[in-house]
């Protein structure tokens, strides 16, 4: 592998990392904002109120999106293994 192929593989890996993590991070962000809005409207300023719904939403989104994430990772790993077998 030459330098260009290594850089291309690293770019693909970073893009896949962002692609896989973005939906889960967005779910956490949306749930956090909604709970902050409810706290501001009701004037309940309990800091621990945010954690349980956010964790539950993130785990649920991971459970739902896991097949899609695994498919993306398998396709990337197969292309990477093909490059390694081909010698570059």
Buried (B, 14 or more C-beta within 10 A) or exposed (E): EEEEEEEEBEEEEEEBEEEBEEBBEEBBEEBBEEBEEEBEEEEEEEEEBBEEBBEEBBEEBEEEBEEEBEEEEEEBEEEEEEBEEEEE
